[in-house]
Amino acid sequence: MTTRRQRIISLLEERDYSPSELVLALDLRGKGSKRLIIEELKAVQKIIRREGKVLLIKPAQCRRCGFTFRPEIKVPSRCPRCKSEWIEEPRFMIEKR
C-alpha cells in the first residue's frame, strides 16, 4: 500500500497540480484538506531533495491585477496590491535532475 506522500510524488512527477487538484486526485474530503495538502507538499519537498529531485513551483497570481506572489508552498488568500481574493493557486511539479 502506498502512502499519501508517495501518491503525491507520483502525481507530481507526471504533470503539475494545484493544491485543490491534488485534493480531488487523492479523494480527500472535509474542511482543512487543502491545508493538509500544503503540509504534505512541504514534507514531499524534503523527501525528493534527498533523491536529487526538485519541487518546481509556479507562483500564485492575482486574477484581478496580475500580481505574482513569491514561489512558496502556500495558498495566499488576498492580493497585497488590490486586496482581491480572486487568486490563482500555485502549481507544483517534480523535476528529475
C-alpha angles and dihedrals in degrees: 000000000000123000124237091254091052090051091050091050093050092048093049092049089060100049144326122291136186118224090255091052090050090052089055095042091052092043094234117164136187141048115318096025092123090050088051090053090051090053091047091051090055090053092044090054090058093045096051093044088066088054093053094254129126132219106226115208125201100199125240116262136200110244092204105051102009097242110164117216125215113276099261137144096254139085112237117219101204138022113248091211105048101009091234118152091206096109128164106223121240117260126224133203136165119237120199115220 
